[in-house]
Amino acid sequence: MAENINFNLTDIEKEIINYLKFGFTNMEIAKEIHVSVHTVKYHISSIIKKTNAINRINAIFILGKNGYFN
């Protein structure tokens, strides 16, 4: 059973994760949430650090494994 770890994600990080899990690119996410691509990259880097992942795909996997999407 998943532990449901609290990763202390911000609201914008949570919003970006919802796009990442469906395979959106940085540019597509930026257009959807009306921010720059640089801002999206910044938040994805933060998500990766908070989840101790090696990349964005691994971050989504880690979040899912720990009950984030339940």
N, CA, C and O atoms as a CHARMM CRD file, in Angstrom:
* protein
*
  280
    1    1 MET  N      0.84100  -1.18700   0.00000 PROA 1      0.00000
    2    1 MET  CA     0.00000   0.00000   0.00000 PROA 1      0.00000
    3    1 MET  C      0.88100   1.24400   0.00000 PROA 1      0.00000
    4    1 MET  O      1.94100   1.24400   0.62600 PROA 1      0.00000
    5    2 ALA  N      0.46700   2.29200  -0.68400 PROA 2      0.00000
    6    2 ALA  CA     1.23700   3.53100  -0.78200 PROA 2      0.00000
    7    2 ALA  C      1.22600   4.28200   0.54500 PROA 2      0.00000
    8    2 ALA  O      0.26800   4.21000   1.31500 PROA 2      0.00000
    9    3 GLU  N      2.31900   5.00200   0.79200 PROA 3      0.00000
   10    3 GLU  CA     2.47100   5.72100   2.05000 PROA 3      0.00000
   11    3 GLU  C      1.76900   7.07400   2.06800 PROA 3      0.00000
   12    3 GLU  O      1.46900   7.59200   3.14300 PROA 3      0.00000
   13    4 ASN  N      1.50300   7.65000   0.91400 PROA 4      0.00000
   14    4 ASN  CA     0.89900   8.96900   0.78300 PROA 4      0.00000
   15    4 ASN  C      1.75500  10.04000   1.48100 PROA 4      0.00000
   16    4 ASN  O      1.28400  10.76000   2.36100 PROA 4      0.00000
   17    5 ILE  N      3.00000  10.12000   1.06800 PROA 5      0.00000
   18    5 ILE  CA     3.96800  11.07300   1.59500 PROA 5      0.00000
   19    5 ILE  C      3.58000  12.49000   1.19600 PROA 5      0.00000
   20    5 ILE  O      3.10300  12.72000   0.08500 PROA 5      0.00000
   21    6 ASN  N      3.78400  13.43800   2.10500 PROA 6      0.00000
   22    6 ASN  CA     3.54600  14.84400   1.79800 PROA 6      0.00000
   23    6 ASN  C      4.82500  15.43100   1.21000 PROA 6      0.00000
   24    6 ASN  O      5.84200  15.51400   1.90000 PROA 6      0.00000
   25    7 PHE  N      4.78300  15.83400  -0.04500 PROA 7      0.00000
   26    7 PHE  CA     5.94800  16.38500  -0.73100 PROA 7      0.00000
   27    7 PHE  C      6.01100  17.91000  -0.63700 PROA 7      0.00000
   28    7 PHE  O      6.91400  18.52500  -1.20500 PROA 7      0.00000
   29    8 ASN  N      5.06900  18.52100   0.06700 PROA 8      0.00000
   30    8 ASN  CA     5.02200  19.98200   0.21900 PROA 8      0.00000
   31    8 ASN  C      5.02500  20.71000  -1.11900 PROA 8      0.00000
   32    8 ASN  O      5.77900  21.66100  -1.32200 PROA 8      0.00000
   33    9 LEU  N      4.18700  20.25800  -2.01000 PROA 9      0.00000
   34    9 LEU  CA     4.07800  20.87300  -3.32900 PROA 9      0.00000
   35    9 LEU  C      3.21800  22.12800  -3.25000 PROA 9      0.00000
   36    9 LEU  O      2.23100  22.18000  -2.51700 PROA 9      0.00000
   37   10 THR  N      3.61300  23.12900  -4.01600 PROA 10     0.00000
   38   10 THR  CA     2.83000  24.36300  -4.08500 PROA 10     0.00000
   39   10 THR  C      1.63300  24.14200  -5.00500 PROA 10     0.00000
   40   10 THR  O      1.56100  23.14000  -5.71600 PROA 10     0.00000
   41   11 ASP  N      0.70800  25.07600  -4.98400 PROA 11     0.00000
   42   11 ASP  CA    -0.47300  24.96200  -5.84600 PROA 11     0.00000
   43   11 ASP  C     -0.08200  24.92200  -7.32100 PROA 11     0.00000
   44   11 ASP  O     -0.64300  24.13500  -8.08300 PROA 11     0.00000
   45   12 ILE  N      0.87000  25.75700  -7.73500 PROA 12     0.00000
   46   12 ILE  CA     1.26400  25.76700  -9.14900 PROA 12     0.00000
   47   12 ILE  C      1.99200  24.47500  -9.51400 PROA 12     0.00000
   48   12 ILE  O      1.84000  23.98000 -10.63100 PROA 12     0.00000
   49   13 GLU  N      2.77400  23.92400  -8.59500 PROA 13     0.00000
   50   13 GLU  CA     3.42800  22.64100  -8.85400 PROA 13     0.00000
   51   13 GLU  C      2.37800  21.54900  -9.02500 PROA 13     0.00000
   52   13 GLU  O      2.51300  20.69300  -9.89800 PROA 13     0.00000
   53   14 LYS  N      1.35200  21.57100  -8.21300 PROA 14     0.00000
   54   14 LYS  CA     0.26700  20.58800  -8.33300 PROA 14     0.00000
   55   14 LYS  C     -0.43600  20.72600  -9.68000 PROA 14     0.00000
   56   14 LYS  O     -0.78400  19.72900 -10.31300 PROA 14     0.00000
   57   15 GLU  N     -0.63800  21.95800 -10.10700 PROA 15     0.00000
   58   15 GLU  CA    -1.28400  22.19900 -11.40100 PROA 15     0.00000
   59   15 GLU  C     -0.40000  21.67500 -12.53800 PROA 15     0.00000
   60   15 GLU  O     -0.89400  21.03500 -13.46700 PROA 15     0.00000
   61   16 ILE  N      0.88700  21.94500 -12.46300 PROA 16     0.00000
   62   16 ILE  CA     1.81800  21.48100 -13.48900 PROA 16     0.00000
   63   16 ILE  C      1.87500  19.96300 -13.52000 PROA 16     0.00000
   64   16 ILE  O      1.93200  19.37400 -14.60000 PROA 16     0.00000
   65   17 ILE  N      1.86100  19.32500 -12.37700 PROA 17     0.00000
   66   17 ILE  CA     1.88000  17.85400 -12.31600 PROA 17     0.00000
   67   17 ILE  C      0.69400  17.27400 -13.07600 PROA 17     0.00000
   68   17 ILE  O      0.82800  16.26100 -13.76200 PROA 17     0.00000
   69   18 ASN  N     -0.46000  17.91000 -12.95600 PROA 18     0.00000
   70   18 ASN  CA    -1.63900  17.40300 -13.67100 PROA 18     0.00000
   71   18 ASN  C     -1.44500  17.44000 -15.18200 PROA 18     0.00000
   72   18 ASN  O     -1.97400  16.58500 -15.89200 PROA 18     0.00000
   73   19 TYR  N     -0.70200  18.40900 -15.67600 PROA 19     0.00000
   74   19 TYR  CA    -0.39300  18.45300 -17.10900 PROA 19     0.00000
   75   19 TYR  C      0.70400  17.45100 -17.46000 PROA 19     0.00000
   76   19 TYR  O      0.63800  16.78800 -18.49500 PROA 19     0.00000
   77   20 LEU  N      1.70600  17.34400 -16.60300 PROA 20     0.00000
   78   20 LEU  CA     2.80600  16.41100 -16.86200 PROA 20     0.00000
   79   20 LEU  C      2.32600  14.97600 -16.97100 PROA 20     0.00000
   80   20 LEU  O      2.80400  14.22200 -17.81800 PROA 20     0.00000
   81   21 LYS  N      1.39200  14.59800 -16.12300 PROA 21     0.00000
   82   21 LYS  CA     0.94300  13.20100 -16.13800 PROA 21     0.00000
   83   21 LYS  C      0.22600  12.83900 -17.43500 PROA 21     0.00000
   84   21 LYS  O      0.06800  11.65900 -17.74700 PROA 21     0.00000
   85   22 PHE  N     -0.20700  13.84100 -18.18900 PROA 22     0.00000
   86   22 PHE  CA    -0.83500  13.59000 -19.48900 PROA 22     0.00000
   87   22 PHE  C      0.11600  13.85200 -20.64900 PROA 22     0.00000
   88   22 PHE  O     -0.29200  13.83900 -21.81000 PROA 22     0.00000
   89   23 GLY  N      1.40300  14.09300 -20.32500 PROA 23     0.00000
   90   23 GLY  CA     2.40800  14.21000 -21.37200 PROA 23     0.00000
   91   23 GLY  C      2.54600  15.56900 -22.02500 PROA 23     0.00000
   92   23 GLY  O      3.13600  15.67100 -23.10000 PROA 23     0.00000
   93   24 PHE  N      2.01900  16.61800 -21.40800 PROA 24     0.00000
   94   24 PHE  CA     2.15100  17.95000 -21.97300 PROA 24     0.00000
   95   24 PHE  C      3.61700  18.37500 -21.98200 PROA 24     0.00000
   96   24 PHE  O      4.37500  18.03400 -21.07400 PROA 24     0.00000
   97   25 THR  N      4.00600  19.11600 -23.00500 PROA 25     0.00000
   98   25 THR  CA     5.35300  19.68400 -23.06400 PROA 25     0.00000
   99   25 THR  C      5.40200  20.95000 -22.20600 PROA 25     0.00000
  100   25 THR  O      4.36800  21.47200 -21.78900 PROA 25     0.00000
  101   26 ASN  N      6.60600  21.42700 -21.95400 PROA 26     0.00000
  102   26 ASN  CA     6.75500  22.67700 -21.19700 PROA 26     0.00000
  103   26 ASN  C      6.01900  23.82200 -21.87800 PROA 26     0.00000
  104   26 ASN  O      5.34700  24.61300 -21.21600 PROA 26     0.00000
  105   27 MET  N      6.14200  23.91000 -23.19800 PROA 27     0.00000
  106   27 MET  CA     5.48100  24.97400 -23.95500 PROA 27     0.00000
  107   27 MET  C      3.96300  24.86500 -23.82800 PROA 27     0.00000
  108   27 MET  O      3.28600  25.87600 -23.64100 PROA 27     0.00000
  109   28 GLU  N      3.42800  23.66500 -23.92600 PROA 28     0.00000
  110   28 GLU  CA     1.98200  23.47500 -23.80500 PROA 28     0.00000
  111   28 GLU  C      1.49400  23.84900 -22.40900 PROA 28     0.00000
  112   28 GLU  O      0.44800  24.48000 -22.25900 PROA 28     0.00000
  113   29 ILE  N      2.25000  23.46000 -21.39900 PROA 29     0.00000
  114   29 ILE  CA     1.87300  23.80700 -20.02300 PROA 29     0.00000
  115   29 ILE  C      1.89100  25.32300 -19.84400 PROA 29     0.00000
  116   29 ILE  O      0.96700  25.89900 -19.26900 PROA 29     0.00000
  117   30 ALA  N      2.93900  25.95600 -20.33600 PROA 30     0.00000
  118   30 ALA  CA     3.06600  27.41700 -20.21900 PROA 30     0.00000
  119   30 ALA  C      1.86100  28.12300 -20.83600 PROA 30     0.00000
  120   30 ALA  O      1.32600  29.06900 -20.25800 PROA 30     0.00000
  121   31 LYS  N      1.44400  27.66400 -21.99600 PROA 31     0.00000
  122   31 LYS  CA     0.28100  28.27200 -22.67100 PROA 31     0.00000
  123   31 LYS  C     -1.00100  28.03900 -21.86800 PROA 31     0.00000
  124   31 LYS  O     -1.83800  28.93500 -21.75900 PROA 31     0.00000
  125   32 GLU  N     -1.15200  26.84400 -21.31200 PROA 32     0.00000
  126   32 GLU  CA    -2.36100  26.51200 -20.55500 PROA 32     0.00000
  127   32 GLU  C     -2.50300  27.32700 -19.27400 PROA 32     0.00000
  128   32 GLU  O     -3.60600  27.74800 -18.92400 PROA 32     0.00000
  129   33 ILE  N     -1.38800  27.55200 -18.57000 PROA 33     0.00000
  130   33 ILE  CA    -1.47900  28.23900 -17.27600 PROA 33     0.00000
  131   33 ILE  C     -1.00000  29.69400 -17.34900 PROA 33     0.00000
  132   33 ILE  O     -0.90300  30.37900 -16.33000 PROA 33     0.00000
  133   34 HSD  N     -0.70500  30.15000 -18.56400 PROA 34     0.00000
  134   34 HSD  CA    -0.37600  31.56100 -18.82600 PROA 34     0.00000
  135   34 HSD  C      0.85400  32.04200 -18.06400 PROA 34     0.00000
  136   34 HSD  O      0.82800  33.08200 -17.40600 PROA 34     0.00000
  137   35 VAL  N      1.93400  31.26200 -18.16700 PROA 35     0.00000
  138   35 VAL  CA     3.22800  31.65500 -17.61600 PROA 35     0.00000
  139   35 VAL  C      4.28600  31.38400 -18.68700 PROA 35     0.00000
  140   35 VAL  O      3.98200  30.81100 -19.73300 PROA 35     0.00000
  141   36 SER  N      5.52000  31.79300 -18.42500 PROA 36     0.00000
  142   36 SER  CA     6.59600  31.55600 -19.38000 PROA 36     0.00000
  143   36 SER  C      7.08600  30.10800 -19.29600 PROA 36     0.00000
  144   36 SER  O      6.86200  29.42000 -18.30000 PROA 36     0.00000
  145   37 VAL  N      7.74700  29.66700 -20.34400 PROA 37     0.00000
  146   37 VAL  CA     8.34400  28.33600 -20.35500 PROA 37     0.00000
  147   37 VAL  C      9.39900  28.25500 -19.25100 PROA 37     0.00000
  148   37 VAL  O      9.54300  27.21900 -18.60300 PROA 37     0.00000
  149   38 HSD  N     10.12900  29.34000 -19.04100 PROA 38     0.00000
  150   38 HSD  CA    11.13600  29.37500 -17.97700 PROA 38     0.00000
  151   38 HSD  C     10.49600  29.09000 -16.61400 PROA 38     0.00000
  152   38 HSD  O     11.05900  28.35200 -15.80600 PROA 38     0.00000
  153   39 THR  N      9.34000  29.66400 -16.36600 PROA 39     0.00000
  154   39 THR  CA     8.63100  29.44200 -15.10600 PROA 39     0.00000
  155   39 THR  C      8.22000  27.98200 -14.96000 PROA 39     0.00000
  156   39 THR  O      8.33700  27.40800 -13.87700 PROA 39     0.00000
  157   40 VAL  N      7.74800  27.39200 -16.02500 PROA 40     0.00000
  158   40 VAL  CA     7.36800  25.97500 -15.99900 PROA 40     0.00000
  159   40 VAL  C      8.58800  25.12000 -15.68000 PROA 40     0.00000
  160   40 VAL  O      8.51600  24.22000 -14.84400 PROA 40     0.00000
  161   41 LYS  N      9.71500  25.40200 -16.34800 PROA 41     0.00000
  162   41 LYS  CA    10.94500  24.64600 -16.09800 PROA 41     0.00000
  163   41 LYS  C     11.37800  24.77800 -14.64200 PROA 41     0.00000
  164   41 LYS  O     11.80600  23.80000 -14.02900 PROA 41     0.00000
  165   42 TYR  N     11.27000  25.96800 -14.09600 PROA 42     0.00000
  166   42 TYR  CA    11.63300  26.21300 -12.70200 PROA 42     0.00000
  167   42 TYR  C     10.80100  25.32400 -11.76500 PROA 42     0.00000
  168   42 TYR  O     11.33500  24.68600 -10.85800 PROA 42     0.00000
  169   43 HSD  N      9.49500  25.29600 -12.00500 PROA 43     0.00000
  170   43 HSD  CA     8.61500  24.51000 -11.13700 PROA 43     0.00000
  171   43 HSD  C      8.81500  23.00500 -11.32200 PROA 43     0.00000
  172   43 HSD  O      8.71000  22.24200 -10.36100 PROA 43     0.00000
  173   44 ILE  N      9.09900  22.58300 -12.54000 PROA 44     0.00000
  174   44 ILE  CA     9.37600  21.16300 -12.75600 PROA 44     0.00000
  175   44 ILE  C     10.66600  20.76600 -12.03200 PROA 44     0.00000
  176   44 ILE  O     10.74500  19.68700 -11.44500 PROA 44     0.00000
  177   45 SER  N     11.65900  21.62700 -12.07600 PROA 45     0.00000
  178   45 SER  CA    12.89600  21.35400 -11.33100 PROA 45     0.00000
  179   45 SER  C     12.62400  21.22600  -9.84100 PROA 45     0.00000
  180   45 SER  O     13.19600  20.37200  -9.16500 PROA 45     0.00000
  181   46 SER  N     11.74700  22.08000  -9.34000 PROA 46     0.00000
  182   46 SER  CA    11.37900  22.02800  -7.93200 PROA 46     0.00000
  183   46 SER  C     10.65500  20.72200  -7.59600 PROA 46     0.00000
  184   46 SER  O     10.90900  20.11500  -6.55600 PROA 46     0.00000
  185   47 ILE  N      9.76600  20.30200  -8.46900 PROA 47     0.00000
  186   47 ILE  CA     9.04000  19.03700  -8.28100 PROA 47     0.00000
  187   47 ILE  C     10.02700  17.87000  -8.24500 PROA 47     0.00000
  188   47 ILE  O      9.92600  16.98200  -7.39900 PROA 47     0.00000
  189   48 ILE  N     10.97400  17.88600  -9.16900 PROA 48     0.00000
  190   48 ILE  CA    11.97700  16.82600  -9.23000 PROA 48     0.00000
  191   48 ILE  C     12.78100  16.77200  -7.93400 PROA 48     0.00000
  192   48 ILE  O     13.02700  15.69200  -7.39700 PROA 48     0.00000
  193   49 LYS  N     13.18800  17.93200  -7.43600 PROA 49     0.00000
  194   49 LYS  CA    13.95100  17.98200  -6.18300 PROA 49     0.00000
  195   49 LYS  C     13.11800  17.49700  -5.00000 PROA 49     0.00000
  196   49 LYS  O     13.60400  16.72700  -4.17200 PROA 49     0.00000
  197   50 LYS  N     11.88800  17.93600  -4.92000 PROA 50     0.00000
  198   50 LYS  CA    11.03300  17.57300  -3.78600 PROA 50     0.00000
  199   50 LYS  C     10.70400  16.08800  -3.75600 PROA 50     0.00000
  200   50 LYS  O     10.45800  15.52800  -2.68800 PROA 50     0.00000
  201   51 THR  N     10.69900  15.45700  -4.90600 PROA 51     0.00000
  202   51 THR  CA    10.37800  14.03100  -4.96800 PROA 51     0.00000
  203   51 THR  C     11.63600  13.16200  -5.02300 PROA 51     0.00000
  204   51 THR  O     11.55000  11.93400  -5.03800 PROA 51     0.00000
  205   52 ASN  N     12.79700  13.80500  -5.05300 PROA 52     0.00000
  206   52 ASN  CA    14.07600  13.08400  -5.19800 PROA 52     0.00000
  207   52 ASN  C     14.09500  12.22600  -6.45900 PROA 52     0.00000
  208   52 ASN  O     14.61900  11.11200  -6.45900 PROA 52     0.00000
  209   53 ALA  N     13.51600  12.75900  -7.52800 PROA 53     0.00000
  210   53 ALA  CA    13.44300  12.04600  -8.79800 PROA 53     0.00000
  211   53 ALA  C     14.65700  12.37500  -9.66100 PROA 53     0.00000
  212   53 ALA  O     15.42400  13.29000  -9.36200 PROA 53     0.00000
  213   54 ILE  N     14.81400  11.60800 -10.73800 PROA 54     0.00000
  214   54 ILE  CA    15.90800  11.87900 -11.66600 PROA 54     0.00000
  215   54 ILE  C     15.44700  12.67300 -12.88800 PROA 54     0.00000
  216   54 ILE  O     16.26300  13.26200 -13.59600 PROA 54     0.00000
  217   55 ASN  N     14.13300  12.68500 -13.13200 PROA 55     0.00000
  218   55 ASN  CA    13.56100  13.46200 -14.22800 PROA 55     0.00000
  219   55 ASN  C     12.05200  13.58900 -14.00900 PROA 55     0.00000
  220   55 ASN  O     11.51300  13.07700 -13.02800 PROA 55     0.00000
  221   56 ARG  N     11.39100  14.26500 -14.91900 PROA 56     0.00000
  222   56 ARG  CA     9.95300  14.53700 -14.74700 PROA 56     0.00000
  223   56 ARG  C      9.11200  13.26600 -14.77200 PROA 56     0.00000
  224   56 ARG  O      8.12700  13.16300 -14.04100 PROA 56     0.00000
  225   57 ILE  N      9.48600  12.30900 -15.59600 PROA 57     0.00000
  226   57 ILE  CA     8.74400  11.05200 -15.66400 PROA 57     0.00000
  227   57 ILE  C      8.88900  10.29000 -14.34500 PROA 57     0.00000
  228   57 ILE  O      7.91900   9.74700 -13.81600 PROA 57     0.00000
  229   58 ASN  N     10.09400  10.26100 -13.83500 PROA 58     0.00000
  230   58 ASN  CA    10.35000   9.58500 -12.57000 PROA 58     0.00000
  231   58 ASN  C      9.58400  10.27200 -11.43700 PROA 58     0.00000
  232   58 ASN  O      9.09100   9.60000 -10.53100 PROA 58     0.00000
  233   59 ALA  N      9.47900  11.59800 -11.47900 PROA 59     0.00000
  234   59 ALA  CA     8.72900  12.33800 -10.45400 PROA 59     0.00000
  235   59 ALA  C      7.26400  11.92000 -10.45900 PROA 59     0.00000
  236   59 ALA  O      6.68300  11.70200  -9.39600 PROA 59     0.00000
  237   60 ILE  N      6.66400  11.80700 -11.62900 PROA 60     0.00000
  238   60 ILE  CA     5.26400  11.37800 -11.73500 PROA 60     0.00000
  239   60 ILE  C      5.11300   9.95900 -11.18900 PROA 60     0.00000
  240   60 ILE  O      4.15300   9.66400 -10.47600 PROA 60     0.00000
  241   61 PHE  N      6.06100   9.07900 -11.52500 PROA 61     0.00000
  242   61 PHE  CA     6.03300   7.71400 -11.01800 PROA 61     0.00000
  243   61 PHE  C      6.09800   7.69800  -9.48700 PROA 61     0.00000
  244   61 PHE  O      5.31900   7.00400  -8.83500 PROA 61     0.00000
  245   62 ILE  N      7.02600   8.46100  -8.92600 PROA 62     0.00000
  246   62 ILE  CA     7.19400   8.51900  -7.47100 PROA 62     0.00000
  247   62 ILE  C      5.93300   9.05700  -6.80300 PROA 62     0.00000
  248   62 ILE  O      5.48900   8.52000  -5.78800 PROA 62     0.00000
  249   63 LEU  N      5.36500  10.09700  -7.35800 PROA 63     0.00000
  250   63 LEU  CA     4.12900  10.65400  -6.79600 PROA 63     0.00000
  251   63 LEU  C      3.00700   9.62200  -6.83400 PROA 63     0.00000
  252   63 LEU  O      2.28200   9.44800  -5.85400 PROA 63     0.00000
  253   64 GLY  N      2.86900   8.94400  -7.96100 PROA 64     0.00000
  254   64 GLY  CA     1.83100   7.93200  -8.08200 PROA 64     0.00000
  255   64 GLY  C      2.04300   6.77400  -7.11900 PROA 64     0.00000
  256   64 GLY  O      1.09300   6.29400  -6.50100 PROA 64     0.00000
  257   65 LYS  N      3.27200   6.33000  -6.99300 PROA 65     0.00000
  258   65 LYS  CA     3.60300   5.22500  -6.09200 PROA 65     0.00000
  259   65 LYS  C      3.30100   5.57000  -4.64900 PROA 65     0.00000
  260   65 LYS  O      2.99100   4.69000  -3.84600 PROA 65     0.00000
  261   66 ASN  N      3.39000   6.85000  -4.31700 PROA 66     0.00000
  262   66 ASN  CA     3.16500   7.29000  -2.95100 PROA 66     0.00000
  263   66 ASN  C      1.75900   7.84500  -2.71200 PROA 66     0.00000
  264   66 ASN  O      1.52700   8.55200  -1.73100 PROA 66     0.00000
  265   67 GLY  N      0.82700   7.52400  -3.60600 PROA 67     0.00000
  266   67 GLY  CA    -0.57500   7.83100  -3.38300 PROA 67     0.00000
  267   67 GLY  C     -1.02200   9.24100  -3.71900 PROA 67     0.00000
  268   67 GLY  O     -2.12000   9.65100  -3.34000 PROA 67     0.00000
  269   68 TYR  N     -0.18400   9.98700  -4.42500 PROA 68     0.00000
  270   68 TYR  CA    -0.55200  11.37000  -4.75000 PROA 68     0.00000
  271   68 TYR  C     -1.81000  11.44800  -5.60600 PROA 68     0.00000
  272   68 TYR  O     -2.62200  12.35300  -5.41500 PROA 68     0.00000
  273   69 PHE  N     -1.99000  10.54000  -6.52600 PROA 69     0.00000
  274   69 PHE  CA    -3.10900  10.61600  -7.45900 PROA 69     0.00000
  275   69 PHE  C     -4.35600   9.89000  -6.98200 PROA 69     0.00000
  276   69 PHE  O     -5.32500   9.78400  -7.73400 PROA 69     0.00000
  277   70 ASN  N     -4.35600   9.39600  -5.76900 PROA 70     0.00000
  278   70 ASN  CA    -5.52800   8.68500  -5.22900 PROA 70     0.00000
  279   70 ASN  C     -6.55400   9.64000  -4.68100 PROA 70     0.00000
  280   70 ASN  O     -7.59800   9.21000  -4.19000 PROA 70     0.00000
